[in-house]
Amino acid sequence: MEKGLWLLLLCFLVLPVGAQNEKESDKTAKSVEMKEVTVEAARVTKKLDGMLIVPSDAQRKAATDGYSLLGKLSLPRIRVDEVMRTIVPLTNNGSVQLRLNGTLASKEDLLALDPKLVKNIDFIDNPGVRYGDGIGYVIDIRTKRNTTGYVLGADLSNAVTTLNGDNTVYAKLNHKNSELALTFNSSYNDHHGFRSFETADYTLNNGSHYLVSRNQTAGRSRRFGNQFEIKYSLADSATYVFQASLSTEGSNTPGNYADFVYRDGTIEKSFRTNDVASSFAPTLDLYFFHQLGKHQSITANVVGSSIYTDKRGYNGEEGDYAYEVNGRTWSLESEAIYENKLKPFTLSAGLNHSMTFTNNEYTGDVSALNKMRRGELYLFSEVKGRWKQLGYSAGVGLANKTYSQENYSFDYWTFRPKLTLSYEILAGLNASYSFETYRRVSSHAMVSDARIRENSREWKVGNPNLQPSRVLKNILDVSYNGKRVSCGMNMEYRRDLGSNMSVYERTATDEFLYSQQNIGNIMMFVVQNYLRYDVVPEHLSVTLFGGINRFFNISSLYRHHLTSYNYGGNVQAYLGRWTLTGYADNGWRFVEGEHEGRNGPAIYLGVSYRWETCNLSLFMQHPFLQHPAIQRGRVLNENLYKESIYRSRDLGNMITLRFSWRLSKGKSYKEIDKKVQHEGNKQTSIL
């Protein structure tokens, strides 16, 4: 494994030199400077905060929607699952934010996207201060749109080996400066093959060890979801954009259950757990953009959302233990941004304000009423420019965050400076360094004062006294983007001071209470490499990636360390109307606090055929694996050591058929560029 990683690193060091010599010998190749340094005919342009990717004609023609197109781009440190419609980072470095022409994009937006209208993709792996904290990557897809005409389409994806589907129909009508869009999505799954296996070693107060196994023998996992969105936009690309969208999202988990066999050496018994939930979430989004002359612009966005959740839980391991949650969350978010594109640099400044009110009532064997209020005012300013071969970006964010829950409250200010410097060493070869610091807030659920039993000996307890932690990040990035070769190495050192870390408290009655406390520091050192090579331009490309991760968890109660490796590859072949794809990675292993986790490896194979306005695809996930491991975990506490593994027969050898159809009419196009990122609050705060 280590030899493979060193080989990948050696390829990264050698290829830029060879590719550079090849370009110097090619007298027809010329370097071009257009705000950022690029190479003629290069598919990738290195930017200060990431890279600008221009999809090839073959990629546009072979893709059926936004997920399909992103999957063919082999984005560094990103896993795209076209079947499950997920895009996740392979490292624990923040979430992935998806955008379409600058505005946050939903799953339905990506499914309704016409890849042939995509101009480029702005892949930001070093987001500036305007994005706030918690965002590790931003993927912004830039497109044209019809000014006269219509689009009708459907994207139907259904598994043939299990009950799993995701189906979308959409329509757009354009007339001059106006566009009306309707989208409806329906998803479902009904799985019987999910199994979990757990062993636990409890050290009791008298010093003895109590060994337990909990093995699942049967179960059912069902979920049904529907979403409807209506969107109206009025746009003149030279001066203004107004957009209003109303969406409703509902989901229903009608009755998931799991049957277990409990063994402790002397006792063997069976028990069941149940989980029933439903939710409804309407959202209203209003957006406005106005161009002030040639260089200045202002944008404004207001998003109001609410989440209504009803949940029932049951655990029969130690008698009947049942509770219900009636959850209500309302939020209002707004943002305004001013931007001035001056000749030496671009100046931007803005403010972001959010208010959230949560009212979660627990009844039954859990009795609690969580009324939480959260507020945040965020101010930021950033300057970005280039001087000769040196690029620079300097920004600062200032936030006032408030929180209250019964007798608990805090009101504090956070300061978030960020500096990025980049230098063009040779044509296509760039190096950059970035530093930032900010405060990270705990999840809403963990600051509640509820207490829920997990099993006969373990409880999960919220901690309203949790305070935000301080994060320090240093990133060094070296990359090369040539005509047929792209490669890069990214090194990150991150410290989380006063972090919210795991704490297990053993009571006098041998109960184990899990909570989080500010008791120590977490450090992470990551080195990631990738190499993409167009073996046959426009027909065959290969991508390899690998990384080494080192974790340190140091607190007043414990110390845990871990070194892990992740690696994988991607192959894309474009053969006329046929497209062949293959992707594999070994998952992501990490340790945080006293929890060690590992996401299972992923293997995807796909073949698709394109005919006029239709596309038929076949995907296989986890081939030749009947019960693939989806997740593994360990608890490393001195009084509680636990190992668990989750497997799914439904996802093993899973075959999915996908049919896409799109009918459009329209000849002229214009661009819409929305520049704010609100999506409404998605946290229910339910523990």
C-alpha positions as CSV (number, residue, x, y, z in Angstrom):
1,M,0.0,0.0,0.0
2,E,2.8,2.4,1.0
3,K,4.7,1.6,-2.2
4,G,1.7,2.5,-4.3
5,L,1.4,5.9,-2.6
6,W,5.1,6.6,-3.0
7,L,4.8,5.6,-6.7
8,L,1.9,8.1,-7.1
9,L,4.0,10.8,-5.4
10,L,6.9,10.1,-7.7
11,C,4.6,10.3,-10.8
12,F,3.5,13.8,-9.5
13,L,7.0,15.0,-9.2
14,V,8.2,13.6,-12.6
15,L,5.2,14.4,-14.9
16,P,5.2,18.2,-14.6
17,V,8.8,18.3,-15.8
18,G,8.2,15.9,-18.7
19,A,5.1,17.6,-19.7
20,Q,6.7,21.0,-19.5
21,N,9.6,19.9,-21.7
22,E,7.0,18.5,-24.2
23,K,5.2,21.8,-24.3
24,E,8.4,23.8,-24.8
25,S,9.3,21.6,-27.8
26,D,5.8,22.2,-29.3
27,K,6.2,25.5,-31.1
28,T,2.5,25.8,-31.7
29,A,1.6,25.9,-27.9
30,K,1.4,29.3,-26.4
31,S,0.5,30.4,-22.9
32,V,-2.5,32.7,-22.4
33,E,-3.3,35.0,-19.5
34,M,-7.0,35.7,-18.8
35,K,-7.3,36.9,-15.2
36,E,-5.8,33.5,-14.2
37,V,-2.8,31.8,-15.8
38,T,-3.8,28.9,-18.1
39,V,-2.4,26.9,-21.0
40,E,-3.9,26.8,-24.4
41,A,-6.0,23.7,-25.0
42,A,-5.8,22.8,-21.4
43,R,-9.0,21.5,-19.9
44,V,-8.2,22.8,-16.4
45,T,-7.3,26.3,-15.4
46,K,-5.6,26.8,-12.0
47,K,-7.2,29.6,-9.9
48,L,-6.4,31.1,-6.6
49,D,-9.1,29.2,-4.8
50,G,-9.3,26.1,-6.9
51,M,-9.6,25.3,-10.6
52,L,-11.8,26.1,-13.6
53,I,-12.8,23.0,-15.6
54,V,-14.1,23.1,-19.1
55,P,-15.8,19.8,-19.9
56,S,-14.9,18.2,-23.2
57,D,-17.4,17.7,-26.0
58,A,-17.4,14.0,-25.3
59,Q,-18.1,14.5,-21.6
60,R,-21.0,16.8,-22.4
61,K,-22.6,14.5,-24.9
62,A,-22.1,11.4,-22.7
63,A,-23.6,13.0,-19.5
64,T,-27.3,12.9,-18.8
65,D,-27.5,15.4,-15.9
66,G,-25.4,17.3,-13.4
67,Y,-24.4,14.2,-11.3
68,S,-23.4,12.3,-14.5
69,L,-21.3,15.2,-15.7
70,L,-19.5,15.8,-12.4
71,G,-18.8,12.0,-12.1
72,K,-16.9,12.2,-15.4
73,L,-14.7,15.1,-14.3
74,S,-12.8,13.1,-11.7
75,L,-12.7,15.9,-9.2
76,P,-9.9,15.6,-6.6
77,R,-10.9,14.3,-3.2
78,I,-14.6,14.0,-4.2
79,R,-16.8,10.9,-4.6
80,V,-19.7,11.2,-7.0
81,D,-22.4,8.5,-6.8
82,E,-24.6,8.8,-9.9
83,V,-27.1,6.2,-8.6
84,M,-27.6,7.4,-5.1
85,R,-27.3,11.0,-6.2
86,T,-24.7,12.0,-3.6
87,I,-21.5,14.0,-3.7
88,V,-19.3,13.7,-0.7
89,P,-15.7,14.5,0.2
90,L,-13.2,11.7,0.8
91,T,-11.7,13.7,3.7
92,N,-13.2,15.1,6.9
93,N,-12.6,18.7,5.7
94,G,-16.1,20.2,5.5
95,S,-19.1,19.7,3.4
96,V,-19.6,20.0,-0.4
97,Q,-21.7,23.0,-1.5
98,L,-23.3,22.6,-4.9
99,R,-24.2,25.6,-7.0
100,L,-25.8,26.3,-10.4
101,N,-24.8,29.7,-11.9
102,G,-23.8,30.9,-8.4
103,T,-26.9,29.9,-6.5
104,L,-27.2,26.9,-4.3
105,A,-28.4,23.9,-6.3
106,S,-30.8,21.2,-5.1
107,K,-30.7,17.6,-6.2
108,E,-33.6,18.4,-8.5
109,D,-31.7,21.3,-10.1
110,L,-28.8,18.9,-11.0
111,L,-31.2,16.3,-12.4
112,A,-32.9,18.8,-14.6
113,L,-29.5,20.2,-15.9
114,D,-28.7,19.9,-19.6
115,P,-25.0,19.1,-19.8
116,K,-24.8,20.4,-23.4
117,L,-25.5,23.9,-22.0
118,V,-22.6,23.8,-19.4
119,K,-19.8,26.2,-20.1
120,N,-17.5,25.4,-17.3
121,I,-17.3,24.2,-13.7
122,D,-15.8,26.3,-11.0
123,F,-14.3,23.8,-8.5
124,I,-13.3,25.7,-5.3
125,D,-11.3,23.6,-2.8
126,N,-10.1,26.6,-0.9
127,P,-13.3,28.7,-0.2
128,G,-12.9,32.3,0.9
129,V,-14.3,34.0,4.0
130,R,-17.6,34.8,2.3
131,Y,-18.7,31.2,2.5
132,G,-18.5,31.0,6.3
133,D,-17.1,27.9,8.1
134,G,-18.0,24.3,7.6
135,I,-17.7,24.5,3.8
136,G,-14.8,22.5,2.5
137,Y,-15.6,22.5,-1.3
138,V,-17.8,24.5,-3.6
139,I,-18.8,23.2,-7.0
140,D,-20.4,25.9,-9.2
141,I,-21.7,24.8,-12.6
142,R,-22.0,27.6,-15.1
143,T,-24.5,27.3,-17.9
144,K,-26.4,29.2,-20.6
145,R,-30.2,29.1,-20.8
146,N,-32.8,29.4,-23.5
147,T,-34.3,32.9,-24.0
148,T,-37.2,31.5,-26.2
149,G,-38.5,28.0,-26.1
150,Y,-39.1,25.2,-23.6
151,V,-37.5,22.1,-22.0
152,L,-39.4,18.9,-21.0
153,G,-37.6,16.0,-19.4
154,A,-37.6,13.0,-17.2
155,D,-34.9,11.1,-15.3
156,L,-36.0,7.7,-14.1
157,S,-33.5,5.6,-12.0
158,N,-34.7,2.3,-10.5
159,A,-32.8,-0.7,-9.2
160,V,-33.8,-4.1,-10.5
161,T,-32.2,-6.1,-7.7
162,T,-33.9,-4.3,-4.8
163,L,-36.6,-1.7,-4.2
164,N,-34.7,1.5,-4.6
165,G,-35.6,4.4,-7.0
166,D,-35.3,8.1,-7.6
167,N,-37.4,9.6,-10.4
168,T,-37.7,13.2,-11.6
169,V,-39.8,15.0,-14.1
170,Y,-39.3,18.7,-15.0
171,A,-40.4,21.4,-17.4
172,K,-39.1,24.9,-18.2
173,L,-40.7,27.6,-20.3
174,N,-38.7,30.6,-21.5
175,H,-40.1,33.8,-23.1
176,K,-37.7,36.7,-23.6
177,N,-36.5,37.7,-20.1
178,S,-38.7,35.3,-18.1
179,E,-38.4,31.7,-17.2
180,L,-40.8,29.4,-15.4
181,A,-39.6,26.1,-14.1
182,L,-41.4,23.2,-12.5
183,T,-39.7,20.1,-10.9
184,F,-41.2,17.1,-9.2
185,N,-39.1,14.4,-7.6
186,S,-40.1,11.1,-6.0
187,S,-37.8,8.7,-4.3
188,Y,-38.2,5.4,-2.4
189,N,-36.4,2.5,-0.9
190,D,-37.5,-0.6,0.9
191,H,-34.5,-2.7,2.0
192,H,-34.6,-6.0,4.0
193,G,-30.9,-6.9,3.7
194,F,-29.4,-4.4,6.2
195,R,-27.5,-6.1,9.1
196,S,-25.5,-4.8,12.0
197,F,-23.2,-6.7,14.3
198,E,-21.8,-5.3,17.5
199,T,-19.6,-6.5,20.4
200,A,-19.1,-4.4,23.5
201,D,-16.8,-4.8,26.6
202,Y,-18.0,-2.8,29.6
203,T,-15.7,-2.4,32.5
204,L,-17.9,-2.1,35.6
205,N,-17.3,-0.3,38.9
206,N,-16.1,-3.5,40.6
207,G,-13.4,-4.0,38.0
208,S,-15.1,-6.9,36.2
209,H,-15.7,-7.0,32.4
210,Y,-19.2,-7.4,31.0
211,L,-19.1,-8.8,27.4
212,V,-22.1,-8.3,25.2
213,S,-22.9,-9.0,21.5
214,R,-25.9,-7.6,19.6
215,N,-26.4,-9.2,16.2
216,Q,-29.2,-8.2,13.9
217,T,-31.1,-11.2,12.5
218,A,-33.9,-9.4,10.5
219,G,-35.0,-5.9,9.7
220,R,-36.7,-3.5,7.3
221,S,-35.7,0.0,6.2
222,R,-38.2,2.0,4.2
223,R,-38.3,5.7,3.2
224,F,-40.5,7.6,0.8
225,G,-39.8,11.2,-0.2
226,N,-41.4,13.8,-2.5
227,Q,-40.3,17.3,-3.5
228,F,-42.0,19.9,-5.6
229,E,-40.4,23.2,-6.7
230,I,-41.7,26.1,-8.7
231,K,-39.2,28.7,-9.8
232,Y,-39.7,32.0,-11.6
233,S,-36.8,34.2,-12.9
234,L,-36.7,37.5,-14.6
235,A,-33.3,38.3,-16.0
236,D,-31.4,40.7,-18.2
237,S,-27.8,39.4,-18.0
238,A,-26.3,42.8,-18.4
239,T,-28.2,44.6,-15.6
240,Y,-30.4,42.6,-13.3
241,V,-31.7,39.2,-12.1
242,F,-34.7,38.5,-10.0
243,Q,-35.6,35.0,-8.9
244,A,-38.3,33.5,-6.7
245,S,-38.7,29.9,-5.8
246,L,-41.1,28.0,-3.6
247,S,-40.4,24.4,-2.7
248,T,-41.9,21.8,-0.5
249,E,-40.2,18.6,0.7
250,G,-41.8,15.7,2.5
251,S,-40.5,12.4,3.7
252,N,-42.0,9.4,5.5
253,T,-40.4,6.5,7.3
254,P,-43.5,4.4,7.9
255,G,-42.1,1.7,10.2
256,N,-38.4,0.7,10.2
257,Y,-37.6,-2.2,12.5
258,A,-34.6,-4.3,13.4
259,D,-34.6,-7.7,15.3
260,F,-31.5,-8.5,17.4
261,V,-30.2,-11.4,19.4
262,Y,-28.5,-10.3,22.7
263,R,-25.9,-12.5,24.3
264,D,-23.7,-11.9,27.4
265,G,-22.4,-15.4,28.0
266,T,-25.2,-16.4,30.3
267,I,-28.3,-14.8,28.8
268,E,-29.5,-15.0,25.3
269,K,-32.6,-13.0,24.3
270,S,-34.3,-11.4,21.4
271,F,-35.5,-7.8,21.2
272,R,-36.7,-5.3,18.6
273,T,-36.1,-1.6,17.8
274,N,-38.5,0.6,15.9
275,D,-38.1,3.9,14.2
276,V,-41.0,5.8,12.6
277,A,-40.7,9.4,11.3
278,S,-42.2,11.9,9.0
279,S,-41.3,15.5,8.0
280,F,-42.5,18.4,5.9
281,A,-40.3,21.3,5.0
282,P,-41.5,24.3,2.9
283,T,-38.9,26.9,1.7
284,L,-39.3,30.3,0.1
285,D,-36.2,31.8,-1.6
286,L,-36.1,35.4,-3.0
287,Y,-33.0,36.7,-4.9
288,F,-32.0,39.9,-6.6
289,F,-28.9,41.0,-8.4
290,H,-28.2,44.4,-10.0
291,Q,-25.2,45.5,-12.0
292,L,-24.0,49.1,-11.2
293,G,-22.1,50.3,-14.2
294,K,-19.2,48.2,-15.6
295,H,-17.4,47.2,-12.5
296,Q,-19.8,47.2,-9.5
297,S,-22.7,45.0,-8.5
298,I,-24.9,44.3,-5.5
299,T,-26.8,41.1,-4.6
300,A,-29.4,40.3,-2.0
301,N,-31.1,37.1,-0.9
302,V,-33.7,36.2,1.7
303,V,-34.7,32.6,2.5
304,G,-37.4,31.5,4.9
305,S,-37.8,27.9,5.8
306,S,-39.5,25.6,8.3
307,I,-39.2,21.9,9.3
308,Y,-42.0,20.0,10.9
309,T,-40.9,16.6,12.2
310,D,-42.7,13.8,14.0
311,K,-40.6,10.9,15.3
312,R,-41.3,7.8,17.4
313,G,-38.6,5.5,18.7
314,Y,-38.7,2.1,20.5
315,N,-36.0,-0.1,22.0
316,G,-36.9,-3.4,23.7
317,E,-33.5,-4.5,24.8
318,E,-34.2,-3.7,28.5
319,G,-37.9,-3.8,28.7
320,D,-40.2,-1.4,26.8
321,Y,-38.5,2.0,26.2
322,A,-40.5,4.3,23.8
323,Y,-40.6,8.0,23.2
324,E,-42.0,10.5,20.7
325,V,-40.7,13.8,19.4
326,N,-42.8,16.6,18.1
327,G,-40.2,18.9,16.4
328,R,-40.6,22.3,14.9
329,T,-37.9,24.6,13.4
330,W,-38.3,28.0,11.8
331,S,-35.4,30.0,10.2
332,L,-34.9,33.2,8.3
333,E,-31.6,33.9,6.5
334,S,-30.6,36.9,4.5
335,E,-27.4,38.2,2.8
336,A,-26.2,41.2,0.9
337,I,-23.0,41.4,-1.1
338,Y,-21.2,44.4,-2.8
339,E,-18.5,43.7,-5.4
340,N,-16.2,46.1,-7.2
341,K,-14.0,44.7,-10.0
342,L,-11.1,47.1,-10.1
343,K,-8.1,46.8,-12.4
344,P,-5.5,45.6,-9.9
345,F,-7.9,43.6,-7.8
346,T,-11.5,42.7,-6.9
347,L,-13.0,44.0,-3.7
348,S,-16.1,42.3,-2.1
349,A,-17.9,42.9,1.1
350,G,-21.1,41.8,2.6
351,L,-23.2,40.8,5.6
352,N,-25.1,37.7,6.5
353,H,-27.9,37.4,9.1
354,S,-29.7,34.3,10.3
355,M,-32.3,33.6,13.0
356,T,-33.4,30.1,14.0
357,F,-36.1,29.1,16.5
358,T,-36.5,25.4,17.5
359,N,-39.2,23.8,19.6
360,N,-38.7,20.1,20.1
361,E,-41.0,18.3,22.7
362,Y,-40.0,14.8,23.8
363,T,-42.7,12.7,25.5
364,G,-43.0,9.1,26.8
365,D,-39.9,7.6,28.4
366,V,-38.0,10.8,27.3
367,S,-39.4,13.9,28.9
368,A,-37.9,17.2,27.7
369,L,-38.9,20.5,26.0
370,N,-36.1,22.1,24.0
371,K,-36.8,25.7,23.1
372,M,-33.6,27.0,21.4
373,R,-32.9,30.3,19.8
374,R,-29.9,30.9,17.6
375,G,-28.8,34.0,15.8
376,E,-25.8,35.1,13.8
377,L,-24.6,38.3,12.2
378,Y,-21.7,37.8,9.9
379,L,-19.7,40.6,8.3
380,F,-16.9,39.9,5.7
381,S,-14.6,41.7,3.3
382,E,-12.2,40.2,0.9
383,V,-9.7,41.5,-1.7
384,K,-8.4,39.3,-4.5
385,G,-6.0,40.0,-7.3
386,R,-2.8,39.2,-9.2
387,W,0.5,40.9,-9.7
388,K,2.7,39.4,-12.4
389,Q,3.1,35.7,-11.4
390,L,1.8,36.2,-7.8
391,G,-1.8,35.8,-6.9
392,Y,-3.2,36.9,-3.6
393,S,-6.4,36.9,-1.6
394,A,-6.9,38.4,1.8
395,G,-10.2,38.4,3.7
396,V,-11.6,38.8,7.2
397,G,-14.9,37.7,8.6
398,L,-16.5,38.9,11.9
399,A,-19.4,37.2,13.4
400,N,-21.7,37.7,16.4
401,K,-23.3,34.4,17.5
402,T,-26.0,34.1,20.1
403,Y,-27.7,31.1,21.6
404,S,-30.3,30.5,24.4
405,Q,-32.1,27.5,25.9
406,E,-33.9,27.9,29.2
407,N,-31.1,28.9,31.7
408,Y,-28.3,28.4,29.2
409,S,-27.1,31.1,26.8
410,F,-24.0,32.5,25.2
411,D,-23.2,35.6,23.2
412,Y,-19.7,35.9,21.6
413,W,-17.8,37.3,18.7
414,T,-15.6,35.3,16.3
415,F,-12.8,36.6,14.1
416,R,-12.0,34.8,10.9
417,P,-9.0,36.0,8.9
418,K,-7.8,34.1,5.8
419,L,-4.8,34.6,3.6
420,T,-4.0,32.8,0.3
421,L,-0.9,33.3,-1.9
422,S,-0.2,31.6,-5.1
423,Y,2.8,31.6,-7.5
424,E,3.1,30.5,-11.1
425,I,6.4,28.6,-11.2
426,L,6.2,27.6,-14.9
427,A,3.4,27.6,-17.4
428,G,0.8,25.4,-15.9
429,L,2.8,24.7,-12.7
430,N,1.5,26.5,-9.7
431,A,2.1,26.5,-5.9
432,S,-0.1,28.1,-3.3
433,Y,-0.3,28.5,0.5
434,S,-3.4,29.3,2.6
435,F,-3.9,30.1,6.3
436,E,-7.2,30.7,8.1
437,T,-8.6,30.5,11.6
438,Y,-12.2,30.4,12.8
439,R,-14.5,29.1,15.5
440,R,-16.6,26.0,14.9
441,V,-20.0,25.6,16.6
442,S,-21.4,22.2,17.7
443,S,-24.4,20.6,16.0
444,H,-27.8,21.8,17.3
445,A,-28.8,18.4,18.6
446,M,-25.8,18.0,20.9
447,V,-26.5,21.2,22.8
448,S,-30.0,20.1,23.8
449,D,-30.7,19.0,27.3
450,A,-32.4,15.8,26.3
451,R,-31.3,12.3,27.4
452,I,-32.0,9.2,25.3
453,R,-31.3,5.6,26.0
454,E,-29.3,3.9,23.3
455,N,-29.5,0.3,24.8
456,S,-29.6,-1.3,28.2
457,R,-26.3,0.3,29.4
458,E,-25.7,3.3,27.1
459,W,-27.3,6.7,27.0
460,K,-26.8,9.8,24.8
461,V,-26.9,13.1,26.7
462,G,-26.9,16.6,25.3
463,N,-24.7,19.3,26.8
464,P,-26.1,22.9,26.7
465,N,-22.8,24.2,28.1
466,L,-20.8,23.3,24.9
467,Q,-18.7,26.2,23.6
468,P,-17.4,26.7,20.1
469,S,-13.8,25.5,19.3
470,R,-11.0,27.4,17.6
471,V,-9.8,25.9,14.2
472,L,-6.4,26.7,12.6
473,K,-5.8,25.5,9.1
474,N,-2.6,25.6,7.0
475,I,-2.8,24.3,3.4
476,L,0.1,23.9,0.8
477,D,-0.9,23.0,-2.7
478,V,1.2,22.3,-5.8
479,S,-0.5,21.4,-9.1
480,Y,0.2,21.1,-12.8
481,N,-2.4,21.4,-15.6
482,G,-1.3,20.6,-19.1
483,K,-2.7,19.5,-22.4
484,R,-3.2,15.9,-21.5
485,V,-1.9,15.7,-17.9
486,S,-3.2,17.1,-14.7
487,C,-1.8,16.3,-11.3
488,G,-1.5,17.8,-7.9
489,M,-0.4,17.4,-4.3
490,N,-2.3,19.0,-1.4
491,M,-0.9,19.1,2.2
492,E,-3.1,20.3,5.1
493,Y,-2.3,20.7,8.8
494,R,-5.3,21.5,10.9
495,R,-5.7,22.1,14.7
496,D,-9.0,22.2,16.5
497,L,-8.4,23.9,19.9
498,G,-10.9,23.4,22.7
499,S,-12.7,20.9,20.6
500,N,-16.1,19.2,21.4
501,M,-14.7,15.8,22.2
502,S,-16.3,12.5,23.3
503,V,-16.8,11.9,27.0
504,Y,-18.2,8.6,28.5
505,E,-19.2,8.9,32.1
506,R,-19.7,5.6,34.1
507,T,-22.4,6.0,36.8
508,A,-22.6,4.3,40.1
509,T,-25.2,1.9,38.6
510,D,-22.9,1.0,35.7
511,E,-24.7,3.1,33.1
512,F,-22.5,4.7,30.4
513,L,-23.5,8.2,29.4
514,Y,-22.1,9.6,26.2
515,S,-21.8,13.4,25.8
516,Q,-19.5,16.0,24.4
517,Q,-17.3,18.4,26.3
518,N,-14.6,21.1,25.6
519,I,-11.7,19.1,27.0
520,G,-8.9,19.0,24.5
521,N,-7.5,19.5,21.0
522,I,-7.7,17.6,17.7
523,M,-5.0,17.7,15.1
524,M,-5.0,16.4,11.6
525,F,-2.3,16.2,9.0
526,V,-3.3,15.1,5.4
527,V,-1.3,14.6,2.2
528,Q,-3.4,14.0,-0.9
529,N,-2.2,13.4,-4.5
530,Y,-4.0,12.9,-7.8
531,L,-3.0,12.2,-11.4
532,R,-5.2,12.4,-14.4
533,Y,-4.0,11.4,-17.9
534,D,-5.9,11.6,-21.2
535,V,-4.7,8.4,-22.7
536,V,-6.6,9.0,-25.9
537,P,-8.0,12.6,-25.9
538,E,-11.8,12.8,-26.1
539,H,-12.0,9.0,-25.8
540,L,-10.1,7.5,-22.8
541,S,-8.9,9.1,-19.6
542,V,-7.5,7.6,-16.4
543,T,-7.4,9.1,-12.9
544,L,-5.4,7.8,-9.9
545,F,-5.4,9.3,-6.4
546,G,-4.0,8.5,-3.0
547,G,-3.4,10.1,0.4
548,I,-2.0,9.7,3.9
549,N,-3.9,10.9,6.9
550,R,-2.6,11.3,10.5
551,F,-4.9,12.1,13.4
552,F,-4.1,13.2,17.0
553,N,-6.9,13.4,19.6
554,I,-5.4,14.8,22.9
555,S,-7.6,15.6,25.9
556,S,-7.4,15.7,29.6
557,L,-9.0,12.2,29.7
558,Y,-7.4,10.3,26.8
559,R,-5.1,10.3,23.8
560,H,-5.9,8.6,20.5
561,H,-3.8,8.5,17.3
562,L,-4.4,7.0,13.9
563,T,-2.6,6.8,10.5
564,S,-4.8,5.9,7.6
565,Y,-4.5,5.6,3.8
566,N,-7.0,6.3,1.1
567,Y,-6.6,5.5,-2.6
568,G,-8.6,4.9,-5.7
569,G,-9.0,5.4,-9.4
570,N,-11.4,6.4,-12.2
571,V,-11.6,5.3,-15.8
572,Q,-13.8,7.0,-18.5
573,A,-14.1,5.7,-22.1
574,Y,-16.2,7.5,-24.7
575,L,-16.9,5.3,-27.7
576,G,-19.4,7.2,-29.9
577,R,-22.9,6.6,-28.6
578,W,-21.5,4.3,-25.9
579,T,-19.9,5.4,-22.6
580,L,-18.1,3.1,-20.2
581,T,-17.2,4.2,-16.6
582,G,-15.4,2.6,-13.7
583,Y,-14.7,4.0,-10.2
584,A,-13.2,2.5,-7.0
585,D,-11.9,3.8,-3.7
586,N,-11.0,2.1,-0.4
587,G,-13.2,4.4,1.8
588,W,-12.3,6.9,4.5
589,R,-10.9,6.0,7.9
590,F,-10.6,8.5,10.8
591,V,-10.7,9.0,14.5
592,E,-12.4,11.8,16.3
593,G,-12.6,12.0,20.1
594,E,-13.1,8.4,21.2
595,H,-14.8,7.2,18.0
596,E,-12.9,5.6,15.2
597,G,-14.9,5.2,12.0
598,R,-14.4,3.8,8.5
599,N,-16.7,4.3,5.5
600,G,-16.8,1.3,3.3
601,P,-15.1,1.1,0.0
602,A,-16.9,2.0,-3.2
603,I,-16.9,0.3,-6.5
604,Y,-19.1,1.5,-9.4
605,L,-19.3,0.2,-13.0
606,G,-21.5,1.8,-15.6
607,V,-22.4,1.6,-19.3
608,S,-24.7,3.9,-21.2
609,Y,-26.0,4.3,-24.7
610,R,-27.2,7.6,-26.2
611,W,-29.8,7.8,-29.0
612,E,-31.2,11.2,-30.1
613,T,-33.0,12.7,-27.1
614,C,-32.8,9.5,-24.9
615,N,-30.1,7.9,-22.8
616,L,-30.2,4.4,-21.3
617,S,-27.7,3.5,-18.6
618,L,-26.9,0.4,-16.5
619,F,-25.0,0.7,-13.3
620,M,-23.6,-1.9,-10.9
621,Q,-22.5,-1.0,-7.4
622,H,-20.3,-3.3,-5.2
623,P,-19.9,-6.0,-7.9
624,F,-19.1,-9.5,-6.7
625,L,-19.9,-8.6,-3.1
626,Q,-23.0,-10.1,-1.6
627,H,-22.9,-8.3,1.8
628,P,-20.6,-5.3,1.4
629,A,-19.5,-3.4,4.6
630,I,-21.0,0.0,4.5
631,Q,-19.5,1.3,7.7
632,R,-17.3,0.2,10.6
633,G,-16.8,1.8,13.9
634,R,-15.0,1.4,17.3
635,V,-15.4,3.1,20.7
636,L,-12.0,3.5,22.3
637,N,-13.0,4.5,25.9
638,E,-11.0,2.9,28.8
639,N,-14.3,1.7,30.3
640,L,-16.1,0.9,27.1
641,Y,-14.6,-0.8,24.1
642,K,-17.0,-1.5,21.3
643,E,-16.7,-2.7,17.7
644,S,-19.5,-2.5,15.1
645,I,-20.0,-3.3,11.5
646,Y,-22.9,-2.5,9.2
647,R,-23.5,-4.6,6.1
648,S,-26.2,-4.4,3.3
649,R,-27.3,-7.3,1.1
650,D,-29.4,-4.8,-0.9
651,L,-26.4,-2.7,-2.0
652,G,-24.3,-5.8,-2.9
653,N,-24.3,-6.5,-6.6
654,M,-26.9,-3.7,-6.9
655,I,-28.0,-3.2,-10.5
656,T,-29.8,0.0,-11.5
657,L,-31.4,0.9,-14.8
658,R,-31.7,4.6,-15.7
659,F,-33.6,6.2,-18.5
660,S,-33.2,9.9,-19.3
661,W,-35.3,11.8,-21.9
662,R,-35.1,15.5,-22.7
663,L,-37.0,17.5,-25.4
664,S,-36.1,21.1,-25.9
665,K,-36.6,23.9,-28.3
666,G,-34.8,27.3,-28.3
667,K,-32.0,28.9,-30.2
668,S,-30.6,31.8,-28.3
669,Y,-29.0,31.8,-24.9
670,K,-28.0,34.1,-22.0
671,E,-26.3,33.6,-18.7
672,I,-27.6,34.0,-15.2
673,D,-25.1,34.5,-12.5
674,K,-26.4,34.3,-8.9
675,K,-23.9,35.0,-6.3
676,V,-25.2,34.1,-2.8
677,Q,-25.5,30.7,-1.1
678,H,-28.4,30.5,1.3
679,E,-30.4,27.2,1.3
680,G,-32.3,27.5,4.5
681,N,-31.7,25.7,7.8
682,K,-31.6,21.9,7.5
683,Q,-30.9,21.0,11.2
684,T,-33.9,19.6,13.1
685,S,-31.9,19.7,16.4
686,I,-33.4,16.3,17.4
687,L,-31.0,14.2,19.4
